Amino acid sequence: MLGTVIIIFVAVAFIAANLPWISDHLFGVIALKSGKKPVWLTILEWFILYLLIGMVALGIEKKFTSDIYSQGWEFYATTFCLFLVFALPGFIYRFDLKHLLQRQK
């Protein structure tokens, strides 16, 4: 059971890391008046999703171990970098691939 939960969690984290870069809607659902999301808002949305995924991870840890273990700054730096690496496909799509595909039409 725990293995399945971990696999689903990693998949959800991967989707959450890419969502701000792929969608022009805020959190994938809120349409903006300008129609295009500025880069600063995309980065802010990505960071908020990082924090939400972290809270979900704490909830999963609490459920399966009945305790939340304290972590040092190294743990949070590693999870931040992992979430950053997860976002790479969406980042490449937004700034490189999307423009290439639009030019070919």
C-alpha positions, -999 to +999 in steps of 0.1 A: +000+000+000+028+025+009+046+018-023+015+027-043+009+059-024+045+069-030+043+063-067+010+083-069+026+111-048+056+113-071+034+114-102+012+142-086+043+161-077+056+159-113+023+171-127+022+199-101+057+210-110+048+213-147+013+228-144+023+264-141+045+262-171+021+244-194-011+262-186-019+299-191-045+296-164-037+303-128-034+269-110-048+253-142-084+267-136-085+305-132-084+324-165-065+357-165-078+388-181-047+393-201-049+358-215-012+352-209+004+346-176+035+367-168+067+348-158+068+362-122+033+349-117+043+315-131+072+313-107+051+323-078+025+297-087+052+271-090+065+279-055+030+278-040+025+243-056+059+233-041+047+243-007+013+225-012+031+193-023+053+196+008+022+198+030+008+167+013+041+149+019+039+158+056+004+145+057+014+112+041+043+109+066+020+116+095-005+089+083+020+061+077+045+068+105+022+086+130+049+112+135+066+140+115+103+139+118+122+172+119+145+179+090+174+202+085+178+227+057+196+202+035+164+182+032+144+212+021+171+223-003+171+188-019+133+187-022+133+222-037+159+211-063+140+179-071+108+199-077+129+222-099+141+193-119+106+179-122+095+213-137+121+211-165+098+195-192+071+222-187+097+250-187+112+237-220+077+234-235+068+270-225+099+287-237+112+266-265+089+239-279+056+260-278+072+287-300+086+261-324+052+244-328+035+277-334+060+287-361+054+255-380+016+261-383 
